[in-house]
């Protein structure tokens, strides 16, 4: 089941809790001692920086699929997400330089986090807050030994309801040849039984990664028999043809940006594992370097709409997901369910 560590950081005593959560996630991901030490240091520094820059915030630790799927690899990585509603960082470039620290930090700095992590991305806006996402896998990346699939990256952020150990939402990201498939599942309700249903959906997709969205939903429907069921959305990108196919059952939301316009991709009524439509409909749309797909569960406010700056071309998809969750919520509108957001984004063009 999708274990997620959700640690509120209001004072220095919670920094240790973040470190322990990261080390537990590293064990779950099968990281060795050296990579576990990297996870521990990155998590500790991110939690410390929450206090330094924002006085409080939240750290989410999860084991996820990597953003870029590589030939011959099926690894899982530890993802650490720190988010806050603080004043923002005025000098992001300076904050990423070595030695930019205070007496309350380890002295490692965000620059060290960037070097230790396989991926590290920071987004900060004055007056709105900061989001940082770091990932550490079993092995540090080695240039050129396993090229990533061109065309797209994916990432997600999962927030369990009321700080529970397990989220009833789950996402998965798989490859079969030129086809990249992203799934988001929302088990009915929340808690361990909801998590069991959404996990079964993700596992069914991983067993048959080459099925088109409608076929994947039929397979998942059979796999969820005996569970409480789930709402499930499946999006598949054909990187060779430049086409995106989408099908969904239940109330998982889907927003697609094409150029400067957003459109909704609609799911059909039903519950995967309990009752599904007799005929499954698929949307088939063009995908370009300016496209962006956001899938979200109903923990996100129903009236949420993407902001104009959502998903900048260079943005890490998990950062886009984290900013979406942070900006859509407020203390006046507390979450009533698990919240998960996943993002499918084009691979940024290589710099000359």
N, C-alpha and C positions, 0 to 999 in steps of 0.2 A: 504494500500500500504506500501511497506517496507521503512519506514522513517529511514534514516541514517544521523547522525550528523557527518560531516567531518570537524574537526577544526584544521587548521594549527597553530602551536604554535611556534612563532618566538620571543616572548617577554612575560614578566610577565602579560601584560594586557589580553592575551588570556587565561590565567588560569581560569579567571572568566567565559569565554565563555564555556570552557570545563565543569565546574561545572554546569552551567545552562543547558547545553545539557544533562548531566547525570540526573539531576532532572526532566527534561521533559520526558526522557526515562523511568524513574522510575514511573512517573504518567501513562504513556502509558501501562506499564507492571502491573499496579495495586499494586505497593509496598506501604506498610504502612509507617508511619512517621519514624519509627526506621530504617527500611531497606533503605528508601530513604536517610537518614542521612549517612548510610554506603556507599551508592553509591556516594554521594556527596564527602565524604572524600577520597575515593579511587580514584575517577576521578581527584580531585584536586592534590593529591599527585603524581599521575602518570604524569600529565601535568608539575608539578614542577620539577620532576626528569628528564623530557626531557630537560629542560633548564639547569639543574645542570650538567648532564652528556654529553649532545650533543649540547647544545646551541640552538637547534631547532629540530622540528619533527612534527608529526601528531598524532592526537587522533581521533579515530573512535568510536562512540557510537551507539549501535544498540540494538534492542530487538530480541532475538533469541531463538531457541529451546535449551534446556540444552544438554551437550555432552553425558550424560548417561541417557537413557530413563528408567524410573522406573515404576513399576507396579502401576496402578491406578492414575498416575499423568500426566497431560497435561499442565504443567506450561510453562511459558515463562520467560526468565531471561534477565537482562540488561548486555550486554557485552561491556566492555571498552577495546579498543586496542590502545596501544601507540607504535609507531614505529619510528625509526630514522636511519640515515646513519652516526651516530657519531663514536667516537673512540672506543666504546664498554666499558664495565665495567670490569676492571681487576680482581676485587674480588667480584664475584656475591654472594658468601655465606656471605661476610661481608656486602654487600648492603642490604641483607635481614634480618640482625640483628637489633633489636630495638636500637634506638639511633644513627644509622648511618644516619646523616642528615647534613645539612648546615643551616646557618642563613636565607637562602632564602626559606627554606621549612617550613611546618607546625610543624616540629618536630615529626610527626607521623611515618615517615619512611615506607619503603617497607615491613618491617616485620609486621607492623600494617595492611597494605593493605592485606597481605596474610591471616591474622586472620579474617578480616572483610568480605572478599570475600568468596563465596562458593567454587570457584576455583581461584587460582592465579598461573600463570606460567611465568617465566622470561627466555628469551634466549638472550645471548649476546656473540659476538665474537669480539675480539680485531681487530680494523681496519675495521670492517664491520657494526657495529651498534648493536642496542638492540631492542627487541620486548618484550612487556609485555602484557598479557591478563588477565583480571579479570572479573568474573561474579558474580552477586548478584541476587538472586531470592526472591520470596515473603517470604520464610521462610528459616532460616539457616538450613543446613542439620542436621539430627539427625541420629546417627549411628544405622543401623540395622532395621529401621522402614519401609523402602521401598527399598529392594535390587535392584541394577541396573541389567539390562540384561547382562549376560556374553557374551563375544565375540567381542564387538566393541563399539567404541565411534565415534562421528562425531562432526565437528565444521566447521565454515566458517567465512570469512571476506568479506565484501561488501563495495566497494568504489564507490560512485556516481560520475558521470562525472562532472567535473568543479565545484565541491562543491555544487551540486544541493541538494535540500531537499529530493528528492526521487530517489532511484536507480531503473533503469529498469531491474535489475537482482534480483532474489529472490531464496532462498533455503529453504528446509523444511526437517524435520527428524522425522519419525513416526515409530510406532511399531504396529504389529498385531501378537500376539502370539510369535513364535520363529523368525518371520520375521521382519527385520529392513530395512526400505526403506529410501534412501537419494535421494532428487530431487534438480536439479539446472535448473533454467529457465532464459532465456535471452529474454526479450521482445524486439521486433524489434525497432531499434533506441534507443532513450533514452528519459528521461522526464516522465511526469505523465502518458501518454498513454502507454508507454512501461511498466511502473510500474503496471498499471492496468492489463495488460496481464500476467505478471509474477506472480502477487499476485493471480490471478484467478487459475493459474496452481498449486500453493502451496495449496490453499484452496481445490481444487478438490482432491488432494492427501490426505489431512487430512480427507475428507469425506469418502474415500474408501481406508484405509491404507493397506488392505490385498490383493489388486490386484497385480498380477505379473507385471513386467515392461511394457510389451507390452499392457496388459489390462489397466494399469494406463495411458499410453499414449493415448489410445482410449478414455478413460473417460475425460482426460484433453483436448483432441482435441474438444470434444463436449462443454466443459465448456468455451473454448476460442472463440467460435463463437461470432462474434460481436465485438471482440477486434482486434487489429492490428496483433495479433499472436505472437508466440515466438518459439525460439529454446529450446528444453527441453531434458534433460537426466535423466534417472531413474535407480538407482542401488539398488538391493535388496539382502540383506544377509540373508540366512537361517542359523541361528546360530547352529541349531541342526545338519544339514547335512554338514555344512562347505562348502557351495557353494554360489557363487556370480553370480547373473543374472543381465544383463545390456541391456538396449535398449535406443536409442536416436534418435531424429529427429532434424536436423539442426546442427549448428556448435558449440555446446558445446563440449569441449575437455575432454577426459578421459584417464588418465594414470594409469596403474595398475602395482604395484611392486609385483613380485613373487620371493622370495629369493633375489638374487642380480641382477635381471634383470627387466627392465621396458618394458611394451608393451602398445600399444594404443588399446583402445576399440573404435570401429568405430560406429558413428551414421549414419543414412540414410538421404539423401537429403529431404528437405521439410520444411514446416512451420506449426507448430501445431496451429490449429484453422483456417487455410486457406486451405492447401493441404498437405496430408500425404501419405506415401507409401501405396499401396494396401495391401501389406503384411509386417508386422513388424517383424524384425529379432531380436532375443535375443542371446547374448553371455552368456554362462554358464561355469564358471571357478571355480577352487578350491580356497578356502580361508583358510589361515593358520595364525599362530601367527606372521609370517614374511611378511604378505601381507600389502599393503597400496594402497588406491585408492584416486586419486586427480581428481576432476572435476573442470573445469574452463571455464569461458565465453571468448568470443573473444576479450575482452579488454586486456587480457594478450597477449604479443607478440607471433605471430604464431610460431616462431622458438624456443620458450621456451622448455627446456628439464630439467627434475629434476636433481639436483646435487647429487653427491654420498651420501652426509650426509642428504638429505631430509628425514624428518620423522623419527628421531631417535626413538627407541622403547618406550622411556618414554615421548616423546614429546606430548604436548597437540595438538589435531588436529587443533584448531584455531591458535595456534602459528605456526604450519607448514604452514597453509594457509597464515598467515600474512608475514612470512619470504619469501614465494614464491612471493607474490605481491611486497614486498619491493625490493627483489633482481632482479626481472625481469624488473623493471622500472628504468628509469634514466631521468635526466633533458634533455638529448639530444634526448630522445625518449618519449615525453609526451603522456599520455593516450588520446585516441580519442573516448572512450566509457566508460560506466560503467565497473567495474571490480569486479568479484566475484570468489572466490575460495573456494571450500568445500573439506573436507578431511574425509575419512572413515578409521579408524585405529583400530587395535586390542586393546582390553583392556590389559593394562600392567599386567604382571604376578605379583601376590602378593609377597611382600618381605618376606623372612622367618623371 
